[in-house]
Amino acid sequence: MENDQLLQEVTAKAKVWLGEGYDAETRAEVQRMLDADDKTDLIECFYRDLEFGTGGLRGIMGAGSNRMNIYTVGAATQGLANYLKEAFKDLPEISVAVGHDVRNNSRKFAEIVADIFSANGIKVYLFDSFRPTPELSFAIRHFGCQSGVNITASHNPKIYNGYKAYWEDGAQIIAPHDVNIIDHVNRIKNVSEIKFNGDKSKIQIIGAEVDKVYLEKIKELSLSPEAIERHKDLKIVYTPIHGTGVELIPASLKNYGFTNIIHVPEQDVPSGDFPTVESPNPEVPSAMALAIAKAKEVGADIVMASDPDADRVGCVIRDNNNEYVLLNGNQIVMILLNYIITRNKELGMIKGNEFVVKTIVTTETIKSICDANKVKMFDCYTGFKWIAAVMRDNEDVLRYIGGGEESYGFLAETFVRDKDAVSACSLLAEACAWAKDKGMDFQAMLADIYKTYGFSLEVGVSVVRPGKSGAEEIQALMKQFRENAPKTLAGSPVEVVKDYLTLDATHADGKVEKLDFPTTSNVLQYFTADGSKVSVRPSGTEPKIKFYMEVRVPMAKAEDYNACNAAAHAKVEALKKDLGI
């Protein structure tokens, strides 16, 4: 009975999409689903509306209310346009920047977004072709826009696309604008309310002239031009994994002075099909396989990659056994911040007003580095919009020198307000040259950080629980962890429990302190006496509960690296056992 009712509801909803407001291709696809004996596609495409959340839209491409298509993108843009006209009603002209990645339909969606904004009397700066996400953030600030949209699904599989909305500071949208925009998007009830007929006079195509300014600003971040000059022939393998970094990241490396940039030809082909990888994600070892093969062939000093929209960065280095190994996101952030802080110190640029931002699930080694060098560090929630919010709150009183998160995101500059693989790759290569200047490779540089601040190992585990029963089980697990916090983990006493749902930090002696965060979040953290940290949170987009584990082991000398690594892995296994995962 329940299935019959659902089928009746989706059928009625789908028949609306056969109306004259929809194009012939969409109507034909909807009719096919209605006529099919198997109603799976019909139900999947119409059982709900693709939700415009705080990060925008993300979904599988296709016809239907639960798919990414010109109508769901159109409703999102019309709702955003309506809110912009309300929020900036006193401005003589409202403007936005629009960009997109290499994915199938991305250009089409971006042009429709531009048309809808312009039809609403809003000036549009539209990139002439695909660009990295951070350049869209840059363009918003560069042109003094009030908002921006980037069409991208980041490193998701090829069947997906997405819609990221930005505010006037170039950052992804947070409160109160996020909920206000969602409200305006939800008010769009009929396709006739969407103004698809653009005003071409209000659309300005932008391109190489913005690239030039953006790359020059990135070059200003360089701290070691002399080291680069001495090691300009550093063997750098770079792959864009078929994405938007294909032109600008090599251009930035050359702008820095590097002359030996080695490409992975098969992956230099921009393609929304990502033909050489299962997942276009530099966090995944298989996505780096071709780049590592090229590195072995040429004896590369460093291997770097960016994801399809070039905001995340991946890095491979040679270990003590001369094997190429993938760094995790914590290590990339740690290396970059240690380099930036150390180099600032060498140049006499540390004045006591510098600050760094990291997310709460990112390694605590960053705090140790900051504390030792008298640099202020802020913690924030997961996601670069929160890093950008801390930057905005402090930009008039402190000097931002870097920030990052464990999910392979880093930002060194203030003229962008989202993670940036273009600048991150440039600075990673520079850090490699600087290390070489001191007689070290990246592995030795990493070992030196661990020797100074203690060895740390970070491991993430996701426990998947699909379906309605799975969602209930995840809620029950969070309730259990919240109400019955472990007293010890891996043999070490739990000293502090942080609950971001109540914003309470409870110490073992019963003392409770308030956490200074702008809003609440369903995250728990346990800190142990031996420096371990466990973070637990349910995923906001997938049926899983995530565990972020960080363990620490003292490391007296660089030669102890392998032994410390083995001890840390054993401690992680003990943590898993105690957590029941």
C-alpha positions as CSV (number, residue, x, y, z in Angstrom):
1,M,0.0,0.0,0.0
2,E,2.8,2.3,0.9
3,N,4.6,1.6,-2.4
4,D,1.3,2.2,-4.4
5,Q,1.0,5.6,-2.7
6,L,4.6,6.5,-3.5
7,L,4.1,5.5,-7.1
8,Q,1.0,7.6,-7.4
9,E,2.8,10.6,-5.9
10,V,5.8,10.3,-8.2
11,T,3.6,9.7,-11.3
12,A,1.6,12.9,-10.6
13,K,4.8,14.8,-10.0
14,A,6.4,13.5,-13.2
15,K,3.4,14.3,-15.3
16,V,3.9,18.0,-14.5
17,W,7.3,17.7,-16.3
18,L,5.4,16.8,-19.5
19,G,4.1,20.4,-19.6
20,E,5.0,23.1,-22.1
21,G,7.4,24.8,-19.7
22,Y,9.9,21.9,-20.2
23,D,12.0,21.2,-23.2
24,A,11.3,18.3,-25.7
25,E,14.3,16.2,-24.5
26,T,13.2,16.4,-20.9
27,R,9.6,15.6,-21.8
28,A,10.7,12.6,-23.8
29,E,12.9,11.2,-21.0
30,V,10.1,11.7,-18.4
31,Q,7.6,9.9,-20.7
32,R,10.0,7.0,-21.1
33,M,10.2,6.6,-17.3
34,L,6.4,6.8,-17.1
35,D,5.9,4.2,-19.8
36,A,8.5,1.7,-18.5
37,D,7.3,-1.4,-16.8
38,D,10.1,-1.0,-14.2
39,K,9.4,2.2,-12.3
40,T,12.7,2.3,-10.5
41,D,14.0,5.2,-12.5
42,L,10.8,7.1,-12.1
43,I,10.8,6.7,-8.4
44,E,14.5,7.6,-8.0
45,C,14.2,10.7,-10.2
46,F,11.0,12.1,-8.6
47,Y,10.5,10.7,-5.0
48,R,11.9,13.9,-3.6
49,D,13.2,17.3,-4.7
50,L,17.0,17.8,-4.9
51,E,17.6,19.8,-1.8
52,F,19.3,23.1,-1.9
53,G,21.4,22.9,1.2
54,T,23.9,25.1,2.9
55,G,26.5,24.2,0.3
56,G,24.2,24.5,-2.7
57,L,23.2,21.5,-4.8
58,R,24.9,18.2,-5.6
59,G,23.3,15.2,-7.4
60,I,23.2,12.8,-10.3
61,M,22.5,14.4,-13.6
62,G,19.2,13.6,-15.4
63,A,15.6,14.5,-15.8
64,G,13.5,14.9,-12.6
65,S,13.1,16.8,-9.4
66,N,15.8,14.7,-7.7
67,R,18.4,15.3,-10.4
68,M,20.8,18.0,-11.5
69,N,19.3,19.5,-14.7
70,I,18.5,22.9,-16.1
71,Y,15.3,23.2,-14.0
72,T,16.7,22.3,-10.6
73,V,19.7,24.6,-11.4
74,G,17.3,27.2,-12.7
75,A,15.2,27.1,-9.5
76,A,18.3,27.4,-7.3
77,T,19.5,30.4,-9.4
78,Q,16.1,32.2,-9.4
79,G,15.8,31.8,-5.6
80,L,19.4,33.1,-5.1
81,A,18.7,36.0,-7.5
82,N,15.5,36.9,-5.6
83,Y,17.4,36.9,-2.3
84,L,20.3,39.0,-3.7
85,K,17.8,41.7,-4.9
86,E,16.4,41.7,-1.4
87,A,19.7,41.7,0.5
88,F,21.4,44.3,-1.7
89,K,18.3,46.4,-2.7
90,D,20.2,49.7,-2.1
91,L,23.0,49.0,-4.5
92,P,22.7,50.6,-8.0
93,E,23.8,47.3,-9.6
94,I,24.2,43.8,-8.2
95,S,26.9,41.6,-9.8
96,V,27.9,38.0,-9.6
97,A,30.7,35.8,-11.0
98,V,29.9,32.4,-12.5
99,G,32.4,29.6,-13.2
100,H,32.4,25.8,-13.9
101,D,34.5,22.7,-14.0
102,V,35.1,20.2,-16.8
103,R,32.2,17.9,-16.0
104,N,29.6,16.9,-18.5
105,N,26.9,19.7,-18.7
106,S,28.9,22.1,-16.6
107,R,29.2,24.7,-19.3
108,K,25.6,24.4,-20.2
109,F,24.5,24.8,-16.6
110,A,26.9,27.8,-16.1
111,E,25.4,29.6,-19.2
112,I,21.9,29.0,-17.9
113,V,22.9,30.4,-14.5
114,A,24.3,33.5,-16.2
115,D,21.1,33.9,-18.3
116,I,18.8,33.7,-15.3
117,F,20.9,36.2,-13.2
118,S,21.0,38.6,-16.2
119,A,17.3,38.2,-16.8
120,N,16.8,39.4,-13.2
121,G,18.8,42.5,-13.9
122,I,22.0,41.2,-12.3
123,K,25.4,41.9,-13.9
124,V,27.3,38.6,-14.6
125,Y,31.0,37.9,-15.0
126,L,31.1,34.6,-16.8
127,F,34.3,32.7,-17.4
128,D,34.9,31.8,-21.0
129,S,35.8,28.2,-20.1
130,F,36.4,25.9,-17.2
131,R,38.4,27.3,-14.3
132,P,39.6,26.1,-10.8
133,T,37.1,26.7,-8.0
134,P,39.5,29.0,-6.2
135,E,39.7,31.3,-9.2
136,L,35.9,31.8,-9.0
137,S,36.3,32.8,-5.4
138,F,39.1,35.2,-6.5
139,A,36.9,36.7,-9.2
140,I,34.1,37.5,-6.8
141,R,36.5,39.6,-4.7
142,H,38.4,41.0,-7.7
143,F,35.3,42.4,-9.4
144,G,33.6,43.4,-6.1
145,C,30.6,41.0,-6.7
146,Q,27.9,40.3,-4.2
147,S,27.7,36.6,-4.9
148,G,28.9,33.9,-7.2
149,V,28.1,30.4,-8.4
150,N,30.5,27.6,-9.4
151,I,29.1,24.5,-11.3
152,T,31.1,21.6,-9.9
153,A,30.8,18.3,-8.1
154,S,34.4,18.4,-6.9
155,H,35.8,14.9,-6.9
156,N,32.5,13.0,-7.0
157,P,31.9,10.3,-9.7
158,K,31.3,11.4,-13.3
159,I,27.5,10.9,-13.1
160,Y,27.3,13.8,-10.6
161,N,27.3,17.6,-10.9
162,G,26.9,20.3,-8.4
163,Y,26.1,24.0,-7.7
164,K,28.2,25.9,-5.1
165,A,26.9,29.3,-4.0
166,Y,29.3,32.0,-2.7
167,W,28.9,35.3,-0.9
168,E,30.5,38.7,-1.4
169,D,33.7,37.8,0.5
170,G,34.4,34.9,-1.9
171,A,33.5,32.3,0.7
172,Q,30.8,29.6,0.5
173,I,27.7,30.9,2.2
174,I,27.0,30.5,6.0
175,A,24.3,31.9,8.3
176,P,22.2,33.9,8.1
177,H,22.4,34.0,4.3
178,D,22.4,30.2,3.8
179,V,19.0,29.6,5.4
180,N,17.6,32.8,3.8
181,I,18.6,31.6,0.3
182,I,17.2,28.1,1.0
183,D,13.9,29.7,1.9
184,H,13.8,31.7,-1.3
185,V,14.8,28.7,-3.4
186,N,12.0,26.7,-1.7
187,R,9.5,29.3,-2.7
188,I,10.0,28.5,-6.4
189,K,7.0,26.2,-7.0
190,N,6.6,26.4,-10.8
191,V,9.0,26.4,-13.7
192,S,7.2,29.5,-15.1
193,E,8.7,31.5,-12.2
194,I,12.2,30.9,-13.5
195,K,13.5,33.7,-15.9
196,F,15.4,31.7,-18.5
197,N,15.6,34.4,-21.2
198,G,18.9,36.1,-20.5
199,D,19.9,39.7,-21.1
200,K,23.2,39.3,-23.0
201,S,24.1,43.0,-22.4
202,K,24.5,42.2,-18.7
203,I,26.8,39.2,-19.3
204,Q,30.6,40.0,-19.5
205,I,32.8,37.1,-20.6
206,I,36.1,37.0,-18.6
207,G,39.2,34.8,-19.0
208,A,42.9,35.2,-19.6
209,E,43.0,38.7,-18.1
210,V,41.7,37.4,-14.8
211,D,44.1,34.4,-14.9
212,K,47.0,36.8,-15.2
213,V,46.1,38.8,-12.1
214,Y,45.3,35.6,-10.1
215,L,48.6,34.0,-11.0
216,E,50.6,37.1,-10.2
217,K,48.9,37.3,-6.8
218,I,49.8,33.7,-6.2
219,K,53.4,34.4,-7.1
220,E,53.5,37.1,-4.3
221,L,53.1,34.2,-1.8
222,S,56.6,32.9,-2.7
223,L,59.0,33.0,0.2
224,S,62.1,31.3,-1.2
225,P,62.8,32.5,-4.8
226,E,66.6,32.0,-4.2
227,A,66.1,28.3,-3.4
228,I,63.9,27.9,-6.5
229,E,66.6,29.5,-8.6
230,R,69.1,27.0,-7.3
231,H,66.8,24.1,-7.8
232,K,64.6,25.2,-10.7
233,D,65.2,21.9,-12.4
234,L,63.5,20.0,-9.6
235,K,61.7,17.1,-11.2
236,I,58.0,17.8,-10.6
237,V,55.4,15.4,-11.9
238,Y,51.9,17.0,-11.9
239,T,48.5,15.6,-13.0
240,P,45.2,17.5,-13.1
241,I,43.3,14.1,-13.3
242,H,41.4,15.4,-16.3
243,G,40.4,18.6,-14.4
244,T,40.6,22.3,-14.4
245,G,44.1,22.5,-13.0
246,V,45.6,21.5,-16.4
247,E,46.7,25.0,-17.5
248,L,46.9,27.2,-14.4
249,I,48.9,24.9,-12.1
250,P,51.7,24.3,-14.6
251,A,51.6,28.0,-15.4
252,S,51.9,28.9,-11.7
253,L,54.8,26.5,-11.2
254,K,56.6,28.1,-14.2
255,N,55.7,31.6,-12.8
256,Y,57.5,30.6,-9.6
257,G,60.6,29.7,-11.6
258,F,60.4,25.9,-12.0
259,T,61.5,24.6,-15.4
260,N,61.1,20.8,-15.2
261,I,57.4,20.2,-14.9
262,I,56.6,16.6,-16.1
263,H,53.1,15.9,-17.3
264,V,51.0,12.8,-17.3
265,P,49.8,13.1,-20.9
266,E,46.8,10.7,-20.6
267,Q,45.4,12.8,-17.7
268,D,46.1,16.2,-19.3
269,V,43.0,15.7,-21.4
270,P,40.1,17.7,-19.7
271,S,37.1,15.3,-19.6
272,G,34.0,14.9,-17.5
273,D,34.2,11.2,-18.1
274,F,37.6,11.0,-16.2
275,P,38.6,8.0,-18.5
276,T,41.8,6.9,-16.7
277,V,40.5,6.7,-13.2
278,E,37.6,5.1,-11.2
279,S,37.4,8.1,-9.0
280,P,39.0,11.5,-9.9
281,N,40.1,12.0,-6.3
282,P,43.8,12.6,-5.4
283,E,43.1,11.1,-1.9
284,V,42.6,7.7,-3.6
285,P,45.9,5.9,-4.4
286,S,44.5,4.5,-7.7
287,A,43.9,8.0,-9.0
288,M,47.6,8.7,-8.6
289,A,48.8,5.4,-10.2
290,L,49.7,7.0,-13.6
291,A,51.5,9.9,-12.0
292,I,53.5,7.5,-9.7
293,A,54.4,5.4,-12.7
294,K,55.7,8.6,-14.5
295,A,57.6,9.5,-11.3
296,K,59.4,6.2,-11.2
297,E,60.2,6.5,-14.9
298,V,61.8,10.0,-14.5
299,G,63.0,9.8,-10.9
300,A,60.8,12.6,-9.8
301,D,61.5,14.6,-6.6
302,I,57.8,15.3,-5.9
303,V,54.4,14.2,-7.4
304,M,51.4,16.5,-7.2
305,A,47.8,16.3,-8.3
306,S,44.6,18.3,-8.1
307,D,41.0,17.1,-8.2
308,P,38.7,18.1,-11.0
309,D,37.9,21.6,-9.8
310,A,41.4,22.1,-8.5
311,D,40.7,23.0,-5.0
312,R,42.1,19.8,-3.3
313,V,45.7,18.9,-3.6
314,G,47.4,15.5,-3.5
315,C,51.1,14.8,-3.0
316,V,53.4,11.8,-3.3
317,I,56.9,11.7,-2.0
318,R,59.8,9.2,-1.8
319,D,60.1,7.5,1.6
320,N,63.2,6.0,3.3
321,N,63.0,2.9,1.1
322,N,62.9,5.1,-2.1
323,E,59.3,4.1,-2.6
324,Y,56.7,6.7,-3.7
325,V,54.1,7.1,-1.0
326,L,50.9,9.2,-0.8
327,L,50.8,11.8,1.9
328,N,47.6,12.1,3.8
329,G,45.8,15.5,4.0
330,N,47.0,16.2,7.6
331,Q,50.6,15.7,6.5
332,I,50.2,18.1,3.5
333,V,48.7,20.8,5.8
334,M,51.4,20.2,8.4
335,I,54.3,20.4,5.9
336,L,52.9,23.6,4.3
337,L,52.2,25.4,7.6
338,N,55.6,24.3,9.0
339,Y,57.3,25.6,5.9
340,I,55.4,29.0,5.8
341,I,55.9,29.6,9.6
342,T,59.6,28.6,9.5
343,R,60.3,30.7,6.5
344,N,58.4,33.7,7.9
345,K,60.6,33.3,11.0
346,E,63.8,33.1,9.0
347,L,62.8,36.3,7.1
348,G,62.0,38.1,10.3
349,M,58.3,38.4,9.4
350,I,56.8,36.9,12.6
351,K,55.6,39.9,14.5
352,G,53.2,38.2,17.0
353,N,50.0,39.0,15.1
354,E,50.0,36.0,12.8
355,F,47.3,33.4,12.8
356,V,46.5,30.0,11.3
357,V,43.2,28.1,11.0
358,K,42.5,24.4,11.0
359,T,39.4,22.3,11.4
360,I,38.7,20.4,14.6
361,V,39.3,17.0,13.0
362,T,42.7,18.0,11.6
363,T,46.0,17.0,13.4
364,E,46.9,18.7,16.6
365,T,50.5,18.8,15.5
366,I,49.6,22.0,13.8
367,K,48.8,23.5,17.2
368,S,52.2,22.3,18.5
369,I,53.9,24.0,15.6
370,C,52.0,27.3,16.1
371,D,52.5,27.3,19.9
372,A,56.2,26.8,19.5
373,N,56.5,29.7,17.1
374,K,54.1,32.1,18.9
375,V,51.5,32.0,16.1
376,K,47.9,32.0,17.1
377,M,45.8,29.1,16.0
378,F,42.0,28.9,15.6
379,D,39.9,25.7,15.4
380,C,36.7,25.6,13.4
381,Y,34.2,23.1,12.1
382,T,34.8,20.9,9.1
383,G,34.6,22.7,5.8
384,F,36.4,25.7,4.3
385,K,33.5,28.0,4.7
386,W,34.3,27.9,8.4
387,I,38.0,28.6,7.8
388,A,36.9,31.6,5.7
389,A,34.6,32.8,8.5
390,V,37.5,32.9,11.0
391,M,39.6,34.7,8.4
392,R,36.8,37.3,8.0
393,D,36.5,37.8,11.7
394,N,40.2,38.5,12.2
395,E,41.3,40.1,8.9
396,D,41.5,43.6,10.3
397,V,43.5,42.8,13.4
398,L,45.6,39.7,12.7
399,R,47.7,38.5,9.7
400,Y,46.5,35.2,8.2
401,I,49.3,33.0,7.0
402,G,47.6,29.7,6.2
403,G,44.9,27.3,7.0
404,G,43.8,23.8,6.1
405,E,41.8,20.6,6.7
406,E,42.5,16.9,6.7
407,S,40.5,16.4,3.5
408,Y,43.3,17.7,1.3
409,G,42.4,21.3,1.4
410,F,44.8,24.2,2.0
411,L,44.7,28.0,1.5
412,A,47.8,30.2,1.9
413,E,46.3,33.5,0.7
414,T,43.6,36.0,1.7
415,F,42.6,37.0,-1.9
416,V,40.8,33.7,-2.2
417,R,38.3,32.3,0.4
418,D,38.2,28.6,-0.5
419,K,40.8,25.9,-0.6
420,D,43.2,26.4,-3.5
421,A,45.3,23.7,-5.2
422,V,46.9,26.3,-7.5
423,S,48.7,28.1,-4.7
424,A,49.1,24.9,-2.7
425,C,51.0,23.1,-5.5
426,S,53.2,26.1,-6.0
427,L,54.1,26.3,-2.4
428,L,54.6,22.5,-2.0
429,A,57.1,22.7,-4.9
430,E,58.8,25.7,-3.3
431,A,59.0,23.9,0.1
432,C,60.6,20.9,-1.7
433,A,63.2,23.2,-3.2
434,W,63.8,24.9,0.2
435,A,64.3,21.5,1.8
436,K,66.7,20.5,-0.9
437,D,68.6,23.7,-0.3
438,K,69.1,22.4,3.3
439,G,70.2,19.0,2.2
440,M,66.8,17.3,2.9
441,D,64.2,15.6,0.8
442,F,60.5,15.8,1.8
443,Q,60.7,12.6,3.8
444,A,63.5,14.0,5.8
445,M,61.6,17.3,6.2
446,L,58.6,15.3,7.5
447,A,60.8,13.3,9.9
448,D,62.2,16.5,11.2
449,I,58.7,17.8,12.0
450,Y,57.9,14.6,13.8
451,K,61.2,14.7,15.7
452,T,60.5,18.3,16.9
453,Y,56.8,18.0,17.6
454,G,56.2,14.3,18.2
455,F,55.1,11.6,15.7
456,S,51.4,11.6,14.8
457,L,49.4,9.2,12.8
458,E,45.9,10.1,11.5
459,V,43.5,7.4,10.4
460,G,39.8,7.8,9.3
461,V,37.2,5.0,9.4
462,S,33.7,5.3,8.1
463,V,31.0,2.9,9.3
464,V,28.3,2.6,6.7
465,R,24.7,2.0,7.8
466,P,22.3,2.4,4.8
467,G,18.6,2.8,4.8
468,K,16.1,4.0,7.4
469,S,17.2,1.4,9.9
470,G,20.8,2.5,9.3
471,A,20.0,6.1,10.0
472,E,18.4,5.1,13.3
473,E,21.4,3.0,14.2
474,I,23.7,5.9,13.5
475,Q,21.6,8.1,15.8
476,A,21.7,5.4,18.5
477,L,25.5,5.2,18.2
478,M,25.9,8.9,18.6
479,K,23.6,8.8,21.6
480,Q,25.6,5.9,23.1
481,F,28.9,7.7,22.7
482,R,27.4,10.9,24.0
483,E,25.9,9.4,27.2
484,N,28.6,6.8,27.9
485,A,31.9,8.4,27.0
486,P,34.8,6.0,27.3
487,K,37.0,6.4,30.4
488,T,40.1,5.2,28.6
489,L,41.1,4.7,25.0
490,A,44.0,2.5,23.9
491,G,45.1,2.3,27.5
492,S,45.2,6.0,28.1
493,P,42.8,7.9,30.3
494,V,40.3,10.2,28.6
495,E,41.0,13.7,30.0
496,V,38.5,15.9,28.0
497,V,35.3,15.2,26.2
498,K,34.1,17.9,23.8
499,D,30.5,17.8,22.7
500,Y,29.8,20.4,19.9
501,L,26.0,19.7,20.2
502,T,26.0,21.3,23.6
503,L,29.2,23.2,23.2
504,D,30.6,21.7,26.4
505,A,34.1,20.6,27.2
506,T,33.9,18.2,30.1
507,H,37.2,17.4,32.0
508,A,37.8,14.1,33.8
509,D,37.5,16.0,37.2
510,G,34.0,17.1,36.2
511,K,34.9,20.7,35.3
512,V,32.9,21.9,32.4
513,E,34.0,24.7,30.0
514,K,32.0,26.3,27.2
515,L,33.4,26.0,23.6
516,D,33.5,29.2,21.6
517,F,31.9,28.2,18.3
518,P,29.4,30.1,16.2
519,T,26.8,27.3,16.1
520,T,26.3,23.8,17.3
521,S,27.3,20.6,15.4
522,N,26.7,16.9,16.0
523,V,30.4,16.1,16.7
524,L,32.0,14.4,19.7
525,Q,35.7,14.5,20.6
526,Y,37.8,12.5,23.1
527,F,41.2,13.7,24.1
528,T,43.5,11.3,26.1
529,A,46.4,11.8,28.4
530,D,48.9,10.5,25.9
531,G,47.8,13.0,23.2
532,S,45.4,10.8,21.2
533,K,42.3,12.4,19.8
534,V,39.2,10.7,18.5
535,S,36.5,12.6,16.7
536,V,33.1,11.1,15.9
537,R,30.4,12.5,13.7
538,P,27.6,11.3,11.4
539,S,28.0,12.3,7.7
540,G,25.7,15.0,6.6
541,T,25.4,13.6,3.0
542,E,25.9,9.9,3.3
543,P,24.5,7.0,5.5
544,K,27.7,6.7,7.6
545,I,29.3,7.6,10.9
546,K,32.8,8.8,10.7
547,F,35.7,8.3,13.1
548,Y,38.8,10.4,12.9
549,M,41.6,9.0,15.0
550,E,44.9,10.7,15.8
551,V,47.6,9.0,17.9
552,R,50.9,10.4,19.1
553,V,54.2,8.7,19.8
554,P,57.4,10.4,21.1
555,M,60.2,10.4,18.4
556,A,63.7,11.1,19.6
557,K,65.5,11.0,16.3
558,A,64.7,10.8,12.6
559,E,65.9,7.2,12.4
560,D,63.1,6.2,14.7
561,Y,60.4,7.0,12.1
562,N,59.6,3.4,11.0
563,A,59.5,2.2,14.6
564,C,57.2,5.1,15.6
565,N,55.0,4.4,12.6
566,A,54.6,0.8,13.6
567,A,53.8,1.7,17.2
568,A,51.3,4.3,16.1
569,H,49.5,1.8,13.9
570,A,49.3,-0.7,16.8
571,K,47.7,2.1,18.9
572,V,45.2,2.8,16.2
573,E,44.1,-0.8,16.2
574,A,43.7,-0.6,20.0
575,L,41.5,2.5,19.5
576,K,39.3,0.7,16.9
577,K,38.8,-2.2,19.3
578,D,37.8,0.2,22.2
579,L,35.4,2.0,19.9
580,G,33.9,-1.2,18.6
581,I,34.7,-0.4,14.9
